Amino acid sequence: MTRGMQQLRLVICPTRLPSHTFFGKPSPMAVSFLKIQFHFIVCRLLPYGFLSAFCGSLCAQEPSIDRLDGTGFHPGQRASVIVNGKQLQGALALWTPVGTLRVKEGSDTSKDQPVTLDGDIAADAVVGIHPVRMVTNHGCSEASWVVVDDLPTIAMTAEADDRRVGQSVTLPCCVQSFLNPVASKCFRFALSEGQRITAEVYARRLGSDLDPVLRLFGPDGREVAYSDDLPGAEGDAQMSWSALVAGEYRLEVRDIRYSGGGRHFFHLRLSDVPLVTAVVPRIAKAGQPVSLFDSVGTVIGESATVEGVISPGAMAPLKFRATNANAGSIASAVLISDSVLSEVEPNDTREQATLLAADSGALSGVFQKKGDVDWFRITATEAGPLLLIAATRDVASPCDLVLELYNADGGKLVEADDAGARDAELSFQIPAAGDFFLKVSELAGRGGAEWPWSLRVYRGRRAVLTALPADRLNVPRGGSVAMPLSVRRIQYDGPLKVEVTGLPPALKMDPFVVGPKQSTIPIVVTAVDPAATTSDLDWGPVSVHVSAPDGSIASSVVQLNPPPPKKQDNELFRSARMRSDLFAAVSPAAEFSLTVDPPVISIAQGASGTVLLKSVRAADWAMPIEVALATPADQLSAGVTVAGGAMAAGELSIAIAIAADAPPGPCTIFLQGKAKKDNQERVYPVPPIRLEVVPKT
């Protein structure tokens, strides 16, 4: 492939099946709906080298987590955990947003082997699912997930492997373990007549390969309750049972396929805590109360979303403990900055439609029964664009939405179902002032408390939607790494300001401005000091902000769209958890690195200028480095021309020419260098060149 050509990188995988699949095995009708999804790394085609530069940053030396074995992930307690994974040599810490665990004193970290770490969990940690990352002197891992629990942890014994007996446990408690192939885990406990027990297993929601099943056996050995796939919980299971007779009961946890292994881990809660099956609204403004529902549609309580618990735009755990409960219930919602309008029942007909306020940034509702539909009235004062984007599977709702827009006379104007790999998306140009009616329905007519839905609303307002293809940046010491930020512009084609906040001291990226219409923006982060030693200054959570330089568009939350995890053929329930938790760390020096002098340059209209690129190379990488644009040439600002070239030695002069009619103002030039040794090709970015085009004097 020649330089300048573009390459499309696709990941082809089975989609989640619509309808018919969330209760038991998929029907033949469901299988007939199987689609092939195209998960684009970015929203437009990229040059081959830029993709290679990004893929190269996810190097084979970065650590990965297979499973966490341990205890003490409880608020205000000291946690001790064994991390099982790959590339764990040089282990430094296990990071969580509620506390950092350090390598246990005396541990040998020179080998790639399980690592024991311990540390304190914050006393105010919210019970729920939290991300964890392994940090080594080679970088950081992709996020894994752990349950922070306020139920006491029970250590596993060999009795749990005996299905006829089971391990004796005292309620309430939680258990963290994994399943071996074919085997199951069994736990026994005494219940008095009428005593209620709730059981919930977390597996798929933690990224486990386990497809869990719960079976409860009574004192006579007969099965009295069974739970498999739970709508909205990615295929996990929960049950609530009141004992009909006093006696000893047995609970079995197994895989639906009788599979097992180290990746088949789970977290089991046994208590009388009310089980949350749905949260409405699923998308909420910080501080907004949300309602928690059980499986029969009863509101069990309310919880106010808490700002700062986790990155905005991500699934945030909710703090809730029912009256007289012996522990907190686990639930989550997505926090946004826009106002959220909830449906007002009854709104089952056009005449009962809920009025959509002009300033509403999101809509929320729940299909309360099978066949339920929700109507909204949109009163337009003038012609203008309307864009509605569904948020269901990515916020742990099983809904498959269908959106229909009607005029005041009842005529259908437009209908939308799936939009490629995404859920429903409706776009329409409102032709004139008047009333319009939105009908929201579920594709298969499913309903109940477990079927909440949400819509993001863009009604004639300017906005940008941004996404990154991975959740971590590992930056070579003394060099740079790039990640492609995809930008979707809504009613806005102007320049954008990009900045990264929260970078650890060892890393740097100066804010920059990109020109109008650019849809792919390299985020280039540099590890400044090549001689620094590894320390806590090398890593931490970061945030990417994109806004209009004139303030007309507030900073948008960058969503993460990492590639889907590896799946078994029949794993149909895993949702794409809405995330914004980007992490950065320093990795060892690369084969070569590039710097630019000066990084900021001003050139007048009709003139030209030069910048000097310099390289630092490993001893066996002395071959020429091909320097070229890292983005398509048509994404340069109008009138700007950049010449690449081959860097034969340690320096290369890059010429930048400005046309006489080039618009004045700031823009950014992204370059990269490519070199090949034997069968190894490496592509690394140049730190962004910030260009100011000034009027000719």
Stockholm file with secondary structure:
# STOCKHOLM 1.0

chainA/1-697         MTRGMQQLRLVICPTRLPSHTFFGKPSPMAVSFLKIQFHFIVCRLLPYGFLSAFCGSLCAQEPSIDRLDGTGFHPGQRASVIVNGKQLQGALALWTPVGTLRVKEGSDTSKDQPVTLDGDIAADAVVGIHPVRMVTNHGCSEASWVVVDDLPTIAMTAEADDRRVGQSVTLPCCVQSFLNPVASKCFRFALSEGQRITAEVYARRLGSDLDPVLRLFGPDGREVAYSDDLPGAEGDAQMSWSALVAGEYRLEVRDIRYSGGGRHFFHLRLSDVPLVTAVVPRIAKAGQPVSLFDSVGTVIGESATVEGVISPGAMAPLKFRATNANAGSIASAVLISDSVLSEVEPNDTREQATLLAADSGALSGVFQKKGDVDWFRITATEAGPLLLIAATRDVASPCDLVLELYNADGGKLVEADDAGARDAELSFQIPAAGDFFLKVSELAGRGGAEWPWSLRVYRGRRAVLTALPADRLNVPRGGSVAMPLSVRRIQYDGPLKVEVTGLPPALKMDPFVVGPKQSTIPIVVTAVDPAATTSDLDWGPVSVHVSAPDGSIASSVVQLNPPPPKKQDNELFRSARMRSDLFAAVSPAAEFSLTVDPPVISIAQGASGTVLLKSVRAADWAMPIEVALATPADQLSAGVTVAGGAMAAGELSIAIAIAADAPPGPCTIFLQGKAKKDNQERVYPVPPIRLEVVPKT
#=GR chainA/1-697 SS CCTTCEECCCCEEECCCCSSCSSSSCCHHHHTTCCEEECCSSSSCEEHHHHHHHHHHSCTTSCEEEEEEEECCSTTSEEEEEEEEESCTTEEEEEETTEEEEECTTCCCSSSSCEEEEEECCTTCCSEEEEEEEEETTEECCCEEEEECSSCBCCCCGGGGCTTTCEECCSSEEEEEECCSSCCEEEEEEECTTCEEEEEEESGGGTCSCCEEEEEECTTSCEEEEECCCTTTTTCEEEEEECSSCEEEEEEEEETTCCCSTTCEEEEEEESCCCCCEEESSEEETTCEEEEECTTSCEEEEEECCTTSSCTTSEEECCCCCTTCSSCCCCEEEEESSCEEECCSCCCSGGGCEECCTTCCEEEEECCSTTCEEEEEEEESSCEEEEEEEESGGGTCCCCEEEEEEETTSCEEEEECEETTEEEEEEEEECSSEEEEEEEEETTCCCSTTCEEEEEEEESCCEEEEEESCSEEEEEBTSEEEEEEEEEEESCCSCEEEEEESCCTTEECCCEEECTTCCEEEEEEEECCTTCCCSGGGEEEEEEEEECTTSSSCCEEEEECCCCCCCCTTCCCCCCCCCCCEEEEEECCCSEEEEEESSEEEEETTCEEEEEEEEEECTTCCSCEEEEESSCGGGSCTTEEECCEEECSSEEEEEEEECTTCCCEEEEECEEEEEEETTEEEEEECCCEEEEEECCC
#=GC SS_cons         CCTTCEECCCCEEECCCCSSCSSSSCCHHHHTTCCEEECCSSSSCEEHHHHHHHHHHSCTTSCEEEEEEEECCSTTSEEEEEEEEESCTTEEEEEETTEEEEECTTCCCSSSSCEEEEEECCTTCCSEEEEEEEEETTEECCCEEEEECSSCBCCCCGGGGCTTTCEECCSSEEEEEECCSSCCEEEEEEECTTCEEEEEEESGGGTCSCCEEEEEECTTSCEEEEECCCTTTTTCEEEEEECSSCEEEEEEEEETTCCCSTTCEEEEEEESCCCCCEEESSEEETTCEEEEECTTSCEEEEEECCTTSSCTTSEEECCCCCTTCSSCCCCEEEEESSCEEECCSCCCSGGGCEECCTTCCEEEEECCSTTCEEEEEEEESSCEEEEEEEESGGGTCCCCEEEEEEETTSCEEEEECEETTEEEEEEEEECSSEEEEEEEEETTCCCSTTCEEEEEEEESCCEEEEEESCSEEEEEBTSEEEEEEEEEEESCCSCEEEEEESCCTTEECCCEEECTTCCEEEEEEEECCTTCCCSGGGEEEEEEEEECTTSSSCCEEEEECCCCCCCCTTCCCCCCCCCCCEEEEEECCCSEEEEEESSEEEEETTCEEEEEEEEEECTTCCSCEEEEESSCGGGSCTTEEECCEEECSSEEEEEEEECTTCCCEEEEECEEEEEEETTEEEEEECCCEEEEEECCC
//
